[in-house]
Amino acid sequence: MYYDAKECGKRIKEQIKVMGYTQEAFAESVNISIQHLRNILGGHRNCPHELLVEIACVLDISTDYLLTGKERARIDVRNRLLSVIGDLSQIAKRI
């Protein structure tokens, strides 16, 4: 597994559309210029770690997914939540 700036840019671009942002509005929301955003989206510029975290927060998506294309963190959290819900249901039945 390796980091591919172009693929990361594609995933960011896709999520920007999903969230209903224009590129201009999104660039403003993460406090960068539109040109800087376009360089990131095109894979011409690497995204600093701090900015990647900010992008992930604004887009409500994991940095794992942005970097690798895999949503391991979300799947793990979802599975843990389902397990806790199941446990709570069993406890509620006993009460």
SVG drawing of the C-alpha trace seen along z (x, -y; Angstrom):
<svg xmlns="http://www.w3.org/2000/svg" viewBox="-37 -32 41 44">
<polyline fill="none" stroke="black" stroke-width="0.4" points="0.0,0.0 1.3,-3.4 0.2,-7.0 -1.0,-8.2 -1.5,-12.0 -3.7,-11.8 -6.0,-9.2 -6.2,-11.1 -7.2,-14.2 -9.9,-12.3 -11.4,-11.0 -11.4,-14.6 -13.0,-15.9 -15.7,-13.2 -16.5,-13.9 -16.7,-17.7 -19.4,-17.0 -21.2,-14.5 -21.3,-17.2 -22.7,-19.8 -19.8,-22.2 -18.4,-24.2 -14.6,-24.0 -14.5,-27.7 -16.7,-27.4 -14.8,-24.3 -11.4,-26.0 -12.7,-28.9 -14.0,-26.5 -10.6,-25.0 -8.8,-28.3 -6.8,-27.7 -6.8,-29.3 -8.7,-27.8 -5.5,-27.3 -4.0,-25.3 -7.1,-23.2 -7.0,-22.5 -3.3,-21.5 -4.3,-19.0 -7.3,-17.7 -5.1,-17.2 -2.4,-15.4 0.1,-18.1 0.7,-19.0 0.8,-16.9 -1.5,-17.8 0.1,-18.7 -1.1,-16.5 -2.8,-19.3 -4.8,-20.3 -5.6,-16.6 -7.2,-16.3 -9.1,-19.6 -10.4,-18.4 -11.5,-15.0 -13.3,-16.8 -15.1,-19.2 -16.0,-16.4 -17.1,-14.0 -14.8,-11.3 -11.8,-9.4 -8.2,-10.3 -7.7,-6.6 -10.1,-6.7 -8.6,-9.9 -5.1,-8.4 -5.7,-4.8 -9.2,-4.5 -10.1,-2.1 -12.7,-2.9 -11.3,-0.6 -11.8,-3.1 -15.5,-3.6 -16.1,0.1 -14.4,0.9 -16.4,-1.8 -19.6,-0.6 -19.0,3.0 -18.1,2.0 -21.3,-0.1 -23.4,2.8 -21.8,5.1 -22.6,2.6 -26.2,2.2 -26.6,6.0 -25.1,6.2 -27.4,3.5 -30.4,5.2 -29.6,8.4 -29.2,6.5 -32.5,4.7 -34.3,8.1 -33.0,9.4 -34.2,6.4"/>
</svg>
